[in-house]
Amino acid sequence: MQIKHVYEWGNQFSHKFDLSSFRNILDVGCRQGALCAKLARQYPQQHFIAIDNLPSEIEKAQQYQFANLQFKTEDALTLNYID
């Protein structure tokens, strides 16, 4: 599946999310970050961390600059996040 199609797929159901009751949101496998960036823009009070294990994808995701959005190169199998 190409990146464009992943974003379009996610975009079809992202309006059904109500993330307003969450403080921190973790996007695992964010690829180039377009969907997470859209959600970060919709929910400016929430803090988003988006990870992918491919540095090249995170490098492309860095184009999205929001105060409540952070991109990291990490492997989901070694996560150590506590909320």
Secondary structure, DSSP 8 states (H G I E B T S, - for coil): --HHHHHHHHHHHHTT---TT-SEEEEET-TT-HHHHHHHHH-TTSEEEEEES-HHHHHHHTT---TTEEEEE--GGG-----
